[in-house]
């Protein structure tokens, strides 16, 4: 098989949307589409209930690489930082340290990573994957939530996931059809697979867990490359039959559980209709995705069981745009590779979800390894999404 250079490897891996967000400002790239208010320094309370809202960290598209020298192709012998520039590992550690100490951020109950934590997790170059995995866990160990909950009892999540998966990409032995076991969940950091880490057993595909009355359900969307004009790149994803079965089972169980107020659906790929903000979402009925109509089935399940929030990444969209997909609001989140609008603290209230969007720390690294931080994380803007409890708002299979 012809080897690609690292630059060729990432050239068509994703379509990235960007927004101009000025450092130190609270700015709303969508104007009236979202609110641009600064959240309070301490957790707010749910009106009339006297309890704090659920807060969790959402990060996606870390694309963590190792700092290495290209060892094949036209660029052999040159430094390769296709996604992850010198200083970024230190900047991510500084960002985690900010989350640990900031009065608003430090009391999150879990972290959810939306895919593409690594950059070469579907390639046959296992040394790249292992080096990236080392950097991933080395940086993650700076997050108190991970370090303090690793190896602890997480049974309160009521975590469900298949025991194995079939790899969708290359491995050291080529395409693997044998089931690969997932790593057991052993912390309050839950990471799912994107199109860049489809062979990584540390990250889940279909899984479900509960926290503070909300059932989170994730699924894996299989990468599909579509025909496009020469020099351009177009991609999408499709939902498997197995994923639909898992989602329906988990949604039905959540809707029947009186302790569950909300169902939240999470995947690496968007599901809103294609637009200027949603460039490569999941689609139905084309030859490349085997004429799959499972997107339509998923939207019907969301309507039937009362799921109205969908969270995703993949497109590196620093504007955190929102769009409707059936009864759900799809929010497309930014990338940790970008220092602006790169992660969020999410509040779950009885009637709304609030995404408090932050910048990542920024740093430069000299050849001698000396790191200089040029900016610390800052709160930028919010996105507020109305929610309806799944109970008491439906008549039959329709919303009342």
C-alpha positions as CSV (number, residue, x, y, z in Angstrom):
1,X,0.0,0.0,0.0
2,X,1.4,3.4,-0.9
3,X,2.3,5.4,2.2
4,X,1.1,9.0,2.5
5,X,3.1,11.8,4.0
6,X,1.8,13.3,7.2
7,X,0.7,16.4,5.4
8,X,-1.2,14.4,2.8
9,X,-2.7,12.3,5.6
10,X,-4.4,15.2,7.2
11,X,-5.1,17.3,4.1
12,X,-8.5,15.7,3.6
13,X,-9.3,14.5,7.1
14,X,-11.9,17.1,7.9
15,X,-13.5,20.4,7.0
16,X,-13.0,23.1,9.5
17,X,-15.2,26.1,10.2
18,X,-13.6,29.1,12.0
19,X,-14.9,32.2,13.7
20,X,-12.9,35.3,14.5
21,X,-13.0,35.7,18.3
22,X,-10.9,38.5,19.8
23,X,-8.7,37.6,22.7
24,X,-10.0,39.0,26.0
25,X,-13.5,39.8,24.6
26,X,-16.8,38.3,25.2
27,X,-18.0,38.1,21.6
28,X,-20.9,36.3,19.9
29,X,-20.0,35.1,16.4
30,X,-23.7,34.3,15.7
31,X,-25.1,37.6,16.8
32,X,-28.7,37.1,18.0
33,X,-28.5,33.3,17.5
34,X,-26.9,32.9,21.0
35,X,-26.5,34.8,24.2
36,X,-23.2,36.5,24.9
37,X,-23.4,36.9,28.7
38,X,-20.6,36.0,31.1
39,X,-21.6,33.3,33.5
40,X,-21.3,33.9,37.2
41,X,-18.0,33.0,39.0
42,X,-19.8,30.4,41.1
43,X,-22.3,27.8,40.1
44,X,-25.8,29.1,39.6
45,X,-28.9,27.5,41.2
46,X,-31.9,26.1,39.6
47,X,-34.8,28.5,40.3
48,X,-37.2,27.1,42.8
49,X,-35.2,23.9,43.3
50,X,-32.3,25.1,45.4
51,X,-29.9,22.7,43.8
52,X,-26.9,23.3,41.5
53,X,-27.2,22.4,37.8
54,X,-25.2,19.5,36.4
55,X,-21.9,20.8,35.0
56,X,-19.6,18.9,32.8
57,X,-16.6,19.6,30.6
58,X,-17.0,19.0,26.8
59,X,-13.8,18.9,24.7
60,X,-13.5,17.5,21.2
61,X,-10.9,17.2,18.4
62,X,-7.7,17.3,20.4
63,X,-5.8,15.7,17.5
64,X,-2.9,15.1,19.8
65,X,0.3,14.2,18.0
66,X,3.8,13.3,19.1
67,X,6.6,15.7,18.2
68,X,8.5,13.6,15.7
69,X,10.6,13.7,12.5
70,X,8.9,12.5,9.3
71,X,10.3,9.1,8.5
72,X,8.8,8.5,5.1
73,X,7.7,10.2,1.9
74,X,8.8,13.4,0.3
75,X,9.2,15.2,3.6
76,X,11.4,12.5,5.2
77,X,13.8,14.0,7.8
78,X,11.8,17.2,8.5
79,X,9.8,18.0,11.6
80,X,6.1,17.1,11.3
81,X,3.5,18.9,13.4
82,X,0.6,18.5,11.0
83,X,-2.0,19.5,13.6
84,X,-0.2,20.0,16.9
85,X,2.4,22.8,17.0
86,X,5.3,23.1,19.4
87,X,4.1,24.4,22.8
88,X,0.6,23.0,22.4
89,X,1.1,20.1,24.8
90,X,2.2,22.5,27.5
91,X,-0.8,24.8,26.6
92,X,-3.2,21.9,27.1
93,X,-1.7,21.1,30.5
94,X,-2.1,24.8,31.4
95,X,-5.7,24.7,30.3
96,X,-6.4,21.6,32.5
97,X,-4.7,23.4,35.4
98,X,-7.0,26.4,34.8
99,X,-10.0,24.1,34.9
100,X,-8.7,22.6,38.2
101,X,-8.5,26.0,39.9
102,X,-11.1,28.3,38.4
103,X,-14.0,28.8,40.8
104,X,-16.6,28.2,38.1
105,X,-14.9,25.2,36.3
106,X,-13.3,23.1,39.1
107,X,-16.5,21.4,40.3
108,X,-17.5,19.6,37.1
109,X,-18.9,16.2,37.6
110,X,-17.5,14.5,34.5
111,X,-15.7,15.2,31.2
112,X,-17.0,14.1,27.8
113,X,-14.5,14.1,24.9
114,X,-16.2,14.1,21.4
115,X,-13.7,12.2,19.3
116,X,-10.4,12.7,17.4
117,X,-8.5,12.8,20.7
118,X,-5.6,11.4,18.7
119,X,-4.6,12.1,15.1
120,X,-3.4,8.8,13.7
121,X,-5.6,6.3,15.5
122,X,-6.7,4.6,12.3
123,X,-3.3,4.3,10.6
124,X,-1.0,1.3,10.3
125,X,1.9,3.2,11.8
126,X,1.5,1.9,15.4
127,X,4.5,3.9,16.8
128,X,2.7,7.1,15.9
129,X,-0.4,5.9,17.7
130,X,1.4,4.8,20.8
131,X,3.4,8.0,21.0
132,X,0.2,10.0,20.7
133,X,-1.5,7.9,23.4
134,X,1.4,8.6,25.7
135,X,1.0,12.4,25.2
136,X,-2.8,12.1,25.5
137,X,-2.5,10.5,29.0
138,X,0.4,12.6,30.0
139,X,-1.5,15.8,29.5
140,X,-4.8,14.3,30.8
141,X,-3.1,13.4,34.0
142,X,-3.0,17.2,34.7
143,X,-6.8,17.3,34.9
144,X,-7.8,16.7,38.6
145,X,-11.1,15.1,37.6
146,X,-9.2,12.4,35.8
147,X,-6.3,12.0,38.2
148,X,-8.6,11.9,41.3
149,X,-11.2,9.5,39.8
150,X,-8.9,7.1,38.0
151,X,-9.5,3.6,39.4
152,X,-12.5,4.7,41.5
153,X,-16.0,3.3,41.5
154,X,-18.0,4.9,38.6
155,X,-21.0,2.6,39.0
156,X,-23.2,5.6,39.7
157,X,-23.0,6.4,35.9
158,X,-25.0,3.2,35.1
159,X,-22.6,3.0,32.2
160,X,-23.6,0.8,29.2
161,X,-21.5,-0.1,26.2
162,X,-20.9,-3.1,23.9
163,X,-17.9,-5.1,25.0
164,X,-16.2,-5.0,21.6
165,X,-16.1,-3.2,18.3
166,X,-14.8,-3.9,14.7
167,X,-12.1,-1.6,13.6
168,X,-13.0,0.6,10.6
169,X,-9.4,1.5,9.6
170,X,-5.9,0.1,9.3
171,X,-3.9,-1.5,12.1
172,X,-0.4,-3.1,12.2
173,X,-1.9,-6.3,10.7
174,X,-4.1,-4.6,8.2
175,X,-7.9,-4.3,8.3
176,X,-9.1,-6.2,11.4
177,X,-12.4,-8.0,11.3
178,X,-12.0,-9.7,14.7
179,X,-13.8,-7.9,17.6
180,X,-11.5,-5.5,19.6
181,X,-12.4,-5.2,23.3
182,X,-12.9,-1.7,24.8
183,X,-10.9,-0.6,27.7
184,X,-13.0,-0.7,30.9
185,X,-14.3,2.7,32.0
186,X,-12.1,3.6,35.1
187,X,-12.6,7.4,35.5
188,X,-15.1,10.2,35.2
189,X,-13.6,11.1,31.8
190,X,-15.5,9.5,29.0
191,X,-14.1,9.7,25.4
192,X,-15.7,8.5,22.2
193,X,-14.1,7.7,18.8
194,X,-14.0,10.1,15.9
195,X,-12.8,9.4,12.4
196,X,-9.1,10.0,13.5
197,X,-9.2,7.3,16.3
198,X,-11.3,4.5,15.0
199,X,-8.8,1.8,16.1
200,X,-8.3,3.0,19.7
201,X,-9.8,0.7,22.3
202,X,-9.5,3.5,25.0
203,X,-12.4,5.4,23.3
204,X,-16.0,4.2,23.1
205,X,-18.4,4.2,20.2
206,X,-22.0,3.4,21.3
207,X,-22.2,4.0,25.1
208,X,-24.7,5.5,27.6
209,X,-24.4,6.9,31.1
210,X,-26.5,8.9,33.6
211,X,-25.6,11.9,35.7
212,X,-27.9,14.1,37.7
213,X,-31.1,13.0,35.9
214,X,-29.7,13.2,32.4
215,X,-29.0,10.1,30.2
216,X,-26.2,10.7,27.7
217,X,-26.2,8.4,24.7
218,X,-23.3,8.4,22.2
219,X,-22.8,6.6,18.9
220,X,-20.2,6.2,16.2
221,X,-20.8,7.4,12.7
222,X,-18.8,5.7,10.0
223,X,-16.7,7.9,7.7
224,X,-17.8,8.4,4.1
225,X,-15.8,10.1,1.4
226,X,-18.0,11.7,-1.3
227,X,-17.1,12.6,-4.9
228,X,-16.0,16.2,-5.2
229,X,-14.4,18.5,-7.7
230,X,-10.7,18.1,-8.2
231,X,-8.7,19.8,-5.5
232,X,-11.5,19.9,-3.0
233,X,-12.5,17.5,-0.3
234,X,-16.0,16.4,0.8
235,X,-16.8,14.0,3.6
236,X,-19.8,12.9,5.6
237,X,-20.8,9.9,7.8
238,X,-23.4,7.3,8.2
239,X,-25.1,5.6,11.1
240,X,-25.0,1.8,11.3
241,X,-28.0,-0.4,11.9
242,X,-26.3,-1.6,15.1
243,X,-26.0,2.0,16.4
244,X,-29.7,2.5,15.7
245,X,-30.6,-0.6,17.8
246,X,-28.4,0.6,20.7
247,X,-29.8,4.1,20.6
248,X,-33.4,2.9,20.5
249,X,-32.9,0.6,23.4
250,X,-31.2,3.2,25.6
251,X,-33.7,5.9,24.7
252,X,-36.7,3.7,25.5
253,X,-35.1,2.7,28.9
254,X,-34.4,6.4,29.7
255,X,-37.9,7.5,28.8
256,X,-39.4,4.8,31.0
257,X,-37.2,5.8,34.0
258,X,-38.9,8.4,36.2
259,X,-35.5,9.6,37.5
260,X,-34.4,10.7,34.0
261,X,-35.4,14.3,33.0
262,X,-33.4,14.7,29.8
263,X,-31.8,12.6,27.0
264,X,-28.8,14.0,25.3
265,X,-27.4,12.5,22.1
266,X,-23.6,12.8,21.3
267,X,-21.6,11.8,18.3
268,X,-18.4,13.1,16.5
269,X,-20.4,14.2,13.4
270,X,-23.1,16.8,13.0
271,X,-26.6,15.7,12.1
272,X,-28.1,19.1,11.2
273,X,-28.8,19.8,7.5
274,X,-25.8,20.8,5.4
275,X,-25.2,24.6,5.5
276,X,-22.5,27.2,5.7
277,X,-22.1,26.3,9.4
278,X,-22.6,22.5,9.1
279,X,-20.3,21.6,6.2
280,X,-20.1,17.8,6.4
281,X,-23.0,16.3,8.5
282,X,-24.4,12.8,8.5
283,X,-26.6,12.2,5.5
284,X,-29.0,9.6,4.1
285,X,-29.6,7.8,0.9
286,X,-26.5,8.1,-1.3
287,X,-24.5,5.3,-2.9
288,X,-21.4,6.1,-0.8
289,X,-23.3,5.4,2.4
290,X,-25.1,2.4,1.0
291,X,-28.4,4.3,0.7
292,X,-28.6,4.3,4.5
293,X,-31.7,6.1,5.9
294,X,-30.7,5.7,9.5
295,X,-30.4,9.4,10.0
296,X,-34.1,9.6,9.5
297,X,-34.7,6.8,11.9
298,X,-32.6,8.5,14.5
299,X,-34.6,11.7,14.2
300,X,-37.8,9.7,14.6
301,X,-36.4,8.1,17.8
302,X,-35.5,11.5,19.2
303,X,-39.1,12.7,18.6
304,X,-40.6,9.6,20.0
305,X,-38.6,9.5,23.3
306,X,-38.1,13.2,23.8
307,X,-34.4,13.9,23.0
308,X,-33.9,17.6,22.0
309,X,-30.1,18.1,22.4
310,X,-27.4,16.8,20.1
311,X,-23.7,17.6,20.7
312,X,-20.9,17.0,18.2
313,X,-17.5,18.2,16.9
314,X,-15.5,17.2,13.8
315,X,-15.8,20.5,11.9
316,X,-13.5,22.5,14.2
317,X,-16.1,25.2,14.3
318,X,-15.1,27.9,16.8
319,X,-18.4,29.7,16.4
320,X,-20.3,26.9,18.1
321,X,-23.2,27.2,15.7
322,X,-26.6,25.7,16.4
323,X,-29.3,24.3,14.0
324,X,-32.4,22.2,14.2
325,X,-32.5,18.6,13.2
326,X,-36.0,17.3,13.7
327,X,-36.9,18.1,17.3
328,X,-33.2,18.3,18.3
329,X,-30.9,21.3,18.5
330,X,-27.5,20.4,17.1
331,X,-24.6,22.3,18.5
332,X,-21.3,22.0,16.6
333,X,-18.4,22.5,18.9
334,X,-14.8,23.8,18.4
335,X,-11.4,22.1,18.5
336,X,-8.7,21.9,21.1
337,X,-6.1,22.4,18.4
338,X,-7.4,25.9,18.1
339,X,-6.6,28.3,21.0
340,X,-9.8,30.2,20.7
341,X,-13.3,28.9,21.4
342,X,-11.9,25.4,21.9
343,X,-13.8,23.9,24.9
344,X,-16.9,24.4,27.0
345,X,-18.3,23.9,30.5
346,X,-21.9,22.8,30.0
347,X,-24.7,23.4,32.5
348,X,-27.8,21.2,32.4
349,X,-30.9,23.0,33.9
350,X,-34.5,21.6,33.9
351,X,-35.4,23.9,31.0
352,X,-32.1,24.7,29.2
353,X,-28.5,23.7,28.5
354,X,-25.9,26.5,28.7
355,X,-22.6,26.1,26.9
356,X,-20.0,28.4,28.4
357,X,-17.3,28.5,25.8
358,X,-13.6,29.1,26.6
359,X,-10.3,29.7,24.8
360,X,-7.4,27.3,25.3
361,X,-4.1,28.5,26.7
362,X,-1.5,29.4,24.1
363,X,2.2,28.8,24.3
364,X,5.4,28.8,22.2
365,X,8.2,26.3,22.5
366,X,11.8,27.1,21.7
367,X,14.2,24.5,20.2
368,X,15.8,24.1,23.6
369,X,12.4,23.1,25.1
370,X,11.7,26.3,26.9
371,X,8.0,27.1,26.9
372,X,6.5,30.6,27.0
373,X,2.8,31.1,27.7
374,X,1.4,33.9,25.6
375,X,-2.2,33.6,26.8
376,X,-4.2,31.9,29.5
377,X,-7.8,30.5,29.0
378,X,-10.5,33.0,29.0
379,X,-14.3,32.9,29.0
380,X,-15.6,34.0,25.6
381,X,-19.4,33.6,25.0
382,X,-22.3,31.3,25.8
383,X,-24.8,29.3,23.8
384,X,-28.2,28.7,25.4
385,X,-30.4,25.8,24.2
386,X,-34.0,25.4,25.5
387,X,-34.8,21.9,26.8
388,X,-38.1,20.2,27.6
389,X,-38.3,17.4,30.1
390,X,-39.1,14.1,28.4
391,X,-42.0,13.5,30.8
392,X,-45.2,15.4,30.6
393,X,-44.6,17.1,27.3
394,X,-45.7,14.3,24.9
395,X,-49.0,12.9,23.7
396,X,-48.3,9.4,22.3
397,X,-45.3,9.8,20.1
398,X,-45.8,13.6,19.5
399,X,-44.7,16.6,21.5
400,X,-47.6,18.2,23.3
